[in-house]
Each structure stands twice: as structure tokens, then as C-alpha cells.
Amino acid sequence: MVPQWRRFYAIVQSTILEKSLADVHRRMMSPIALCRAEARRKQARLKKMREMTASGLGVLIDEGFAFSGIGTDDGRSDGEVSLPNSQEWKGVVERSVALMDMMLRDILDLEVSTNQMEDKVFAAVAEDALSLQAEEDDQNRPIVVAKRLHALLDSQLSWNDMAASKIVAKNGRPSRLVRYWLPALAILLSSTTILRILVNKRQELLQWIQDLGATVRDFWFNWIIEPVRKVIGTIRHDANSEIAIMSRDSLKADRESLERMVVDFALDKSATVAGVSTVSETQVAEIRAKVREGDVTPILRAYEKDLRSPLMGTVRGDLVRTLLIQVQKTKVDVEVAMSGIDSLLRSQELVFGFVGLTPGIFVSAGVSRYLLGIFGGRRGYAENRKAGRCMRVLRNIDRIFSEAAPTQTNVLPYKDHGFLICEVHVLRSLAQHLLPPDIEKDFLEDLNDLANLRGVQSQQRALDRIRWAYAKWLR
């Protein structure tokens, strides 16, 4: 039994090992994995170049042309500087030029660490200073320094710039051909199909475009131009623009007709209406005044009398006549009520005009805002984007202070100081057009306090001041 179990375990172990090796091979040698590994390697080199550049920048800012304690701080002119003091000036200038030369030579060496690069540069500067003092005469040393500085400005800087550009191009974003070859190939292969669809649907596309244009035009004229014209006509008291639910002279004509009908009936039936044989002019005027006020009492009396013998009243025609007069009276009452409603609508005509104009204004404003946001309204979007980038830069600066280990003199190390200078420069360029001119002056002063090496605590207080003092414009 023991050999059989050993054989079983050996089979299981070999199977697991083969599966693990196949999975590792699939994970490590697949095209996607290779591309990811290459991207990570290039990203690491770019980060290393960024750290080396920041460290070199910090070294040049902190150590280059360091004239502290040297020079005319006591108020004396250049001609009054003593000989030992002038020698110190010359030494600082020589050392600074040598520092720039050595830094430009070693800053793009990505195979060493930042600390090794700094030590190498300082050692080379010290050795260069000793050799310069030993070999050159004091009268020839300014010429040597000037030639060296000219070489730096003429060739070394341009060479360094070209070398950095080559590193960025080699490890940066791939070319457009590499990035877009797959979509371009798909479009090229499907171009015949797309062209055939466009040719077959040509009439439908043209009709759709024409319908779209007609819809936009009708909307503009029917919902914008026409309501605006009506509102303007209402403001100017245009008679043709007044809202009306009945004709203008309808009530007047029907009321005069009712007066004539009542007066004629009173004249014909004076005995029934007034109890006299003839109706005087005074009584006629009184009847007319009462009819204007809606009082047709004489007609109602005659109507009530004829209802006692409706057949005789119908034969004589009086009942039908009074009934028709009451129908006219009802019509006049209805028109009076409609006239009141009509007056109310006319008093609110401007409100109705703006209500009719509101949908068109909302739709037009929404479409205009959308189109401006796409094509013409880039300024506000750009400002918001700049403000967001400013907040990210402030976050990066805070992270630099959080992760940096201050030196014994309570200042930032060279690399962290270089990062800080770069972030401050980016923040200054981003906030150039975000702040008002009077506020920008104070902002630049606070940025200078942030970049100066006056101690980590002083720089952090400057960062806090920037955050709360300019939060209105940087958010």
C-alpha cells in the first residue's frame, strides 16, 4: 500500500506543478502582461528622472551662489571690500559654476540613487576646486571660470535638454501610430460598409436634416418671435393684441336692442305696462334707464298677466313677445358676465403673454447654454479646471511636508526642496488668471514665503495661510 500512495502523491504533485508553471507562464508571458511590465518599467524610469531633477534643482538652489555672510551686508561698496572677503566671493562663484557643470553631467544618470548623485557631485566640486587652486594663477582663474560658464550656456544646457527629451520620448507616451492603430484599422476595414449605408440612406438623411431645420425654424418663429411680438404689442397698448372672448360691440348692440324691444312693447301695451293710455317721454326715459340697469319689471308684469290665460296671450302674441324679450334679457346678462371675464383677462394680458413666452425662453436658454458649454463656453470650464488643479498642487505640497524628514538645520532635504519649488512654480502659473490683480500680489508674496528656506514650520504656516486666504478663488 505504501508504494501505491507514494505513486499517487507523485502524480498529484506533478499535476499541481505543471498547472502552476502553466499559470505563471500565462501570467508573465502574455502580451498584456508584457505591455504592463514595460509600462511599469518606463514609469519607474520617469519617476526616477523626476526625483533626480528635483534633487539637482534643490542642490543648485540651496548651495549655488550662497553668499550668506559674505559681501556688502555692512553697507560698504564693492570697492571697499577687503581682500579676504573678495577671495571668498571668487570662491563662491567658482564653486557655483563647478556645481552647475557637475550637476548637468550627472543629473541624468538614472542608474544611481539621488544620495549617490549628490555625493558624487559634491566630491567632484571639491576636487575641481582643489585642482583649480593648484594649477591656475589668480589672474587666469576668472578667464577659466568665464570660459566654463560660456560652455555651460552654449552647449551643456542644450545637450542636457536634448538628453532629457530623449529619455522622456523613450519612456513616455507611445506615438499616435501605436495608440490608434487598432481603431484606425477597424475604421478602414468598415469604411466600405459605412459608405454603403450612407449612400443607401442618403434620402432619409437629407429628409431628416430638412425636417430638423424646419422644426427649429418653426419653433423659433412660433414660440419666440410671435410671443415676443404679442408682449411688445400689449406693452404698447396695441388694440389688435388685446385678449377677447367676445366681440367688442356685441354687448352694446344687444343692450340697445333690448331697450328698443322693451320701449316698443311699453308703447304698444301702455295700458298693461304703465296703466295709462299713452306713455310720456319721461316714462320712456325712465324705462330705458331701468333696462340699462337690468330691470325689466314691465315685461315681467305683462308676462305674468298673460300666463293667467296663456292661450289668449299666445293668440294675441303678447306672451310670445314677452318671452322673446326675456330671452334677449338673458342673452344680455350672459354677455355682461362674459364682459367682466373679458375685462379681467385684458387686465392680465401681459402676464399671459409672458406665460406664453416662457417655454420658448427656457428651451432656447437650455439649448444655448449646452452649445456654449460645448463650443464657446470654455473659459468657465477652464477656470474650474485650473482651480481643481490648484487644489491638487496644494495637496502635493502638503504631502511633501508630511513625508519629508527635515535636516538638522530644520530645512527640507535637497530632493524635497526641489519638488517644492516645482510645485510652487506650477501653482504660480495656474493661479495667474484666477485671482484679481490686487489679490494676486499678496498671493505671490505668500508663495515666496512658501518656497524660501526659513524653516519647515514657517513654510507650513505659509501653506496654511494660502489655503484659508485664497480658498474663494482656488476652489
C-alpha positions in Angstrom: 0.0 0.0 0.0 2.8 2.4 0.8 4.3 2.4 -2.8 0.8 3.0 -4.2 0.2 6.0 -2.0 3.7 7.4 -2.9 2.9 7.0 -6.6 -0.5 8.8 -6.0 1.2 11.7 -4.2 3.8 12.0 -7.0 1.1 12.2 -9.6 -0.8 14.9 -7.7 2.4 16.9 -7.1 3.4 16.8 -10.8 -0.1 17.8 -11.9 -0.1 20.8 -9.5 3.4 21.8 -10.5 2.5 21.7 -14.2 -0.6 23.7 -13.6 1.4 26.3 -11.6 4.1 26.6 -14.2 1.4 27.0 -17.0 -0.3 29.7 -14.9 2.9 31.5 -14.3 3.8 31.3 -17.9 0.4 32.6 -18.9 0.6 35.5 -16.5 4.1 36.5 -17.2 4.5 35.9 -21.0 1.1 37.0 -22.3 1.1 40.2 -24.5 -1.0 42.1 -22.0 1.4 41.2 -19.1 4.4 42.2 -21.2 2.9 45.5 -22.0 2.0 46.2 -18.4 5.5 45.3 -17.3 7.0 47.6 -19.9 4.7 50.4 -18.9 5.7 50.0 -15.2 9.4 49.9 -16.1 9.1 53.1 -18.2 7.0 54.8 -15.4 9.7 53.9 -12.9 12.4 55.5 -15.0 10.3 58.6 -15.4 9.8 58.8 -11.7 13.5 58.3 -11.1 14.3 61.1 -13.6 11.8 63.3 -11.8 13.5 62.6 -8.5 17.0 63.2 -9.9 15.9 66.5 -11.4 14.2 67.7 -8.2 17.3 66.7 -6.2 19.6 68.6 -8.6 17.3 71.6 -8.5 17.3 71.6 -4.7 21.1 71.3 -4.6 21.6 74.2 -7.1 19.1 76.5 -5.2 20.5 75.7 -1.7 24.2 75.5 -2.5 24.7 77.6 -5.6 25.7 81.2 -5.1 25.4 81.0 -1.4 26.6 84.5 -0.4 25.3 84.4 3.2 27.6 86.3 5.5 29.7 87.5 2.6 29.6 90.8 0.8 28.3 94.2 1.4 25.9 93.5 4.3 27.8 96.0 6.4 26.9 98.8 4.0 30.3 99.1 2.2 30.6 99.5 -1.6 32.3 97.0 -3.9 35.5 99.0 -3.9 35.7 98.9 -0.1 35.6 95.1 0.2 38.7 93.7 1.8 40.9 91.2 0.1 39.9 88.1 2.1 36.3 89.0 1.5 36.8 89.3 -2.2 38.6 86.0 -2.3 35.5 84.4 -0.6 33.3 85.9 -3.3 35.5 84.5 -6.0 35.4 81.1 -4.3 31.6 81.1 -4.1 31.3 82.0 -7.8 33.9 79.3 -8.9 32.2 76.7 -6.7 28.7 77.6 -8.0 29.9 77.3 -11.7 31.6 74.0 -11.0 28.4 72.8 -9.2 26.3 73.6 -12.2 28.7 71.9 -14.5 28.9 68.7 -12.4 25.2 68.6 -11.8 24.4 68.8 -15.5 26.7 66.0 -16.2 25.4 63.6 -13.6 21.7 64.5 -13.2 20.5 62.2 -16.0 22.4 59.2 -14.7 19.4 57.1 -13.7 21.4 54.1 -12.6 22.4 55.7 -9.2 20.3 57.0 -6.4 19.8 60.6 -5.5 22.0 60.4 -2.5 24.8 58.8 -4.6 24.4 61.5 -7.2 24.6 64.3 -4.6 27.7 62.8 -3.0 29.3 62.3 -6.4 28.6 65.9 -7.4 29.9 67.4 -4.1 33.1 65.3 -4.3 33.7 66.3 -7.9 33.1 70.0 -7.0 35.6 69.7 -4.1 38.2 68.0 -6.3 37.6 70.6 -9.1 38.2 73.5 -6.6 41.5 71.9 -5.4 42.7 71.4 -8.9 41.8 74.9 -9.9 43.6 76.4 -6.9 46.7 74.3 -7.6 47.1 74.7 -11.3 45.8 78.2 -12.2 47.2 81.6 -11.4 44.9 84.1 -9.7 44.9 86.3 -12.8 43.8 83.4 -15.1 41.1 82.0 -12.9 38.4 84.5 -13.9 39.1 83.6 -17.6 38.8 79.9 -16.8 35.5 80.4 -15.0 34.1 82.6 -17.8 35.0 80.0 -20.4 33.4 77.3 -18.3 30.3 79.3 -17.8 30.1 80.1 -21.6 30.4 76.4 -22.3 27.6 75.6 -19.9 25.3 78.2 -21.6 26.4 77.3 -25.1 26.5 73.6 -25.2 25.9 71.8 -21.9 22.4 73.1 -21.3 21.3 72.3 -24.9 22.8 68.9 -24.7 21.2 68.2 -21.3 17.8 69.4 -22.7 18.1 67.1 -25.7 19.1 64.1 -23.5 16.2 64.7 -21.1 13.8 64.9 -24.1 15.1 61.6 -25.5 14.5 59.9 -22.1 11.0 61.3 -21.9 10.3 60.3 -25.5 11.7 56.8 -25.0 9.8 56.2 -21.7 6.8 58.5 -22.1 3.5 58.1 -24.0 3.7 56.0 -27.2 3.3 57.5 -30.6 -0.1 58.0 -32.1 0.5 55.1 -34.5 0.9 52.7 -31.6 -2.1 54.2 -29.7 -4.6 54.4 -32.5 -3.6 51.7 -35.0 -6.4 49.3 -33.8 -9.3 51.9 -34.1 -7.8 53.1 -37.4 -7.7 49.6 -38.8 -11.3 48.9 -37.7 -12.5 52.1 -39.4 -10.5 51.3 -42.5 -12.0 47.8 -42.7 -15.5 49.0 -42.1 -15.2 52.1 -44.3 -16.9 50.4 -47.3 -19.8 49.3 -45.1 -20.2 52.8 -43.7 -20.1 54.4 -47.1 -22.7 51.9 -48.4 -25.0 52.7 -45.6 -24.6 56.4 -46.2 -25.4 56.0 -49.9 -28.4 53.9 -49.3 -29.8 56.2 -46.6 -29.0 59.4 -48.4 -32.6 60.5 -49.0 -33.6 59.6 -45.4 -30.6 61.6 -44.0 -31.4 64.6 -46.2 -35.0 64.5 -45.2 -34.1 64.2 -41.6 -31.8 67.3 -41.9 -34.6 69.2 -43.6 -37.2 68.2 -41.0 -34.8 69.3 -38.3 -34.2 72.7 -39.9 -37.9 73.2 -40.4 -38.6 72.2 -36.8 -36.0 74.6 -35.5 -37.3 77.4 -37.7 -41.0 76.9 -36.7 -40.1 76.7 -33.1 -38.1 80.0 -33.3 -40.9 81.9 -35.1 -43.9 80.3 -33.3 -42.6 80.2 -29.8 -40.1 83.0 -29.7 -40.8 85.7 -32.3 -44.6 85.6 -32.2 -44.9 85.7 -28.3 -42.4 88.5 -28.1 -44.3 90.5 -30.7 -47.5 90.0 -28.7 -45.9 91.0 -25.5 -44.5 94.2 -27.2 -47.9 94.9 -28.6 -49.5 94.5 -25.2 -47.0 96.9 -23.6 -47.7 99.5 -26.3 -51.5 99.0 -25.9 -51.9 97.7 -29.4 -55.7 97.3 -29.9 -55.1 94.2 -32.1 -53.2 92.4 -29.4 -55.9 92.5 -26.7 -57.3 89.3 -25.5 -61.1 89.0 -26.0 -63.6 86.2 -25.7 -66.5 88.2 -27.3 -66.7 90.9 -29.9 -66.2 94.5 -28.8 -69.6 96.0 -29.7 -71.7 92.8 -29.1 -72.9 93.8 -25.6 -73.7 97.4 -26.7 -75.8 96.3 -29.6 -77.7 93.6 -27.7 -78.4 96.1 -24.8 -79.7 98.7 -27.2 -81.8 96.1 -28.9 -83.3 95.1 -25.5 -84.1 98.8 -24.8 -85.9 99.2 -28.1 -87.8 96.0 -27.6 -88.9 97.0 -24.1 -89.8 100.6 -25.1 -91.7 99.4 -28.2 -93.6 96.9 -26.0 -94.4 99.6 -23.5 -95.6 102.0 -26.2 -97.8 99.2 -27.8 -99.1 98.0 -24.4 -99.1 101.2 -22.4 -102.3 100.2 -20.5 -100.7 96.9 -19.4 -97.3 98.3 -18.6 -98.0 101.8 -17.2 -101.8 101.7 -16.6 -102.3 104.7 -18.9 -103.4 105.1 -22.5 -100.2 106.7 -23.6 -96.6 106.7 -22.3 -94.9 110.0 -21.9 -91.3 110.8 -22.8 -90.4 110.9 -19.2 -91.7 107.5 -18.6 -89.9 106.2 -21.7 -86.6 107.6 -20.4 -87.3 106.1 -17.0 -87.9 102.7 -18.7 -84.7 103.0 -20.7 -82.7 103.8 -17.5 -84.1 100.8 -15.7 -83.4 98.5 -18.7 -79.7 99.6 -18.7 -79.6 98.6 -15.0 -81.2 95.2 -15.9 -84.7 96.0 -14.6 -87.4 94.8 -17.0 -90.3 94.8 -14.5 -92.9 96.0 -17.0 -92.2 93.0 -19.2 -92.4 90.6 -16.3 -95.7 92.1 -15.2 -97.2 91.6 -18.7 -95.7 88.1 -18.8 -97.3 87.2 -15.5 -100.6 88.6 -16.7 -100.6 86.6 -19.9 -99.7 83.4 -18.0 -103.2 83.5 -16.5 -104.7 82.9 -19.9 -101.7 81.5 -21.9 -103.9 80.5 -24.9 -105.3 84.0 -25.4 -101.8 85.5 -24.8 -100.4 83.3 -27.4 -103.1 84.1 -29.9 -102.6 87.8 -29.3 -98.8 87.3 -29.4 -98.1 89.1 -26.2 -97.0 86.0 -24.4 -94.6 85.1 -27.2 -93.4 88.7 -27.4 -92.6 88.9 -23.7 -91.0 85.5 -23.7 -88.6 86.6 -26.6 -87.8 89.8 -24.7 -86.8 87.7 -21.7 -84.6 85.6 -24.0 -82.9 88.8 -25.1 -82.6 89.9 -21.5 -80.9 86.5 -20.7 -78.5 87.0 -23.6 -77.6 90.5 -22.3 -77.0 89.1 -18.8 -74.7 86.4 -20.2 -72.8 89.0 -22.2 -72.4 91.2 -19.2 -70.9 88.3 -17.3 -68.6 87.5 -20.2 -67.7 91.1 -20.4 -66.5 91.0 -16.8 -64.4 88.0 -17.5 -63.1 89.6 -20.7 -62.0 92.7 -18.7 -60.2 90.5 -16.2 -58.3 88.7 -18.9 -57.4 92.0 -20.5 -56.0 93.3 -17.3 -53.8 90.3 -17.1 -52.9 90.2 -20.8 -49.2 90.9 -20.1 -49.0 88.0 -17.7 -50.5 85.7 -20.2 -48.1 87.0 -22.8 -45.1 86.2 -20.7 -46.5 82.8 -19.8 -46.7 82.0 -23.5 -43.2 83.2 -24.0 -41.7 81.3 -21.0 -41.5 77.7 -22.6 -39.7 79.1 -25.6 -37.3 81.1 -23.5 -36.5 78.1 -21.3 -35.9 75.8 -24.2 -33.8 78.4 -26.0 -31.7 79.1 -22.9 -31.1 75.5 -22.2 -30.0 74.8 -25.8 -27.8 77.9 -25.9 -26.2 77.0 -22.6 -25.5 73.5 -23.8 -24.0 74.7 -27.1 -21.9 77.4 -25.3 -20.7 74.7 -22.9 -19.5 72.6 -25.8 -18.2 75.2 -28.3 -17.9 78.6 -26.8 -18.0 78.4 -23.0 -14.6 77.0 -22.4 -13.5 79.9 -20.2 -15.6 79.0 -17.2 -14.8 75.3 -17.6 -11.1 76.1 -17.9 -11.2 78.2 -14.8 -12.9 75.5 -12.8 -10.3 73.0 -14.1 -7.5 75.3 -13.1 -8.9 75.7 -9.7 -9.1 71.9 -9.3 -5.5 71.6 -10.4 -4.5 74.2 -7.9 -6.1 72.2 -5.1 -4.2 69.1 -6.3 -1.0 71.1 -6.3 -1.7 72.2 -2.7 -2.3 68.6 -1.8 1.1 67.7 -3.3 2.8 70.4 -1.4 1.2 69.2 1.9 2.3 65.7 1.1 5.9 66.9 0.6 5.9 68.4 4.0 4.3 65.3 5.5 6.8 62.9 4.1 10.0 65.0 4.2 12.5 64.4 7.0 13.9 67.8 7.9 17.6 68.2 8.3 19.5 69.2 11.5 19.1 72.9 10.5 15.3 72.4 10.2 15.1 72.7 6.4 13.9 70.4 3.7 16.3 68.0 2.1 17.5 68.8 -1.4 15.1 66.5 -3.2 12.1 67.6 -1.3 13.0 71.2 -1.7 13.3 70.7 -5.5 9.8 69.1 -5.5 8.5 72.0 -3.5 10.0 74.6 -6.0 8.4 72.7 -8.9 5.0 72.6 -7.3 5.2 76.3 -6.3 6.1 77.2 -9.9 3.1 75.2 -11.2 0.8 76.8 -8.7 2.0 80.3 -9.7 1.4 79.6 -13.3 -2.1 78.1 -12.7 -3.3 80.9 -10.4 -2.1 83.7 -12.7 -5.6 84.4 -14.2 -7.7 83.1 -11.4 -7.0 85.8 -8.8 -7.8 89.6 -9.1 -4.7 91.7 -9.6 -4.7 93.2 -6.1 -5.1 89.7 -4.6 -2.5 88.2 -6.9 0.2 90.4 -5.4 -0.4 89.1 -1.9 -0.6 85.5 -3.3 2.8 85.8 -4.9 4.2 87.1 -1.7 2.9 84.1 0.2 4.3 81.8 -2.5 7.7 83.3 -1.9 7.4 82.7 1.8 6.4 79.1 1.0 9.4 78.5 -1.2 12.1 80.2 0.9 14.1 78.1 3.3 13.2 79.8 6.6 12.4 76.6 8.4 9.8 73.9 7.8 7.4 75.3 10.4 7.4 78.7 8.7 6.8 77.1 5.3 3.9 75.1 6.7 2.3 78.2 8.2 2.6 79.9 4.7 0.9 76.9 3.2 -2.0 77.1 5.7 -2.3 80.8 5.0 -2.6 80.2 1.3 -5.3 77.6 1.9 -7.6 79.8 4.0 -6.8 83.2 2.4 -7.4 82.2 -1.2 -9.9 79.4 -0.8 -12.5 81.5 -2.5 -10.7 81.5 -5.8 -8.8 78.2 -5.7 -12.0 76.0 -5.3 
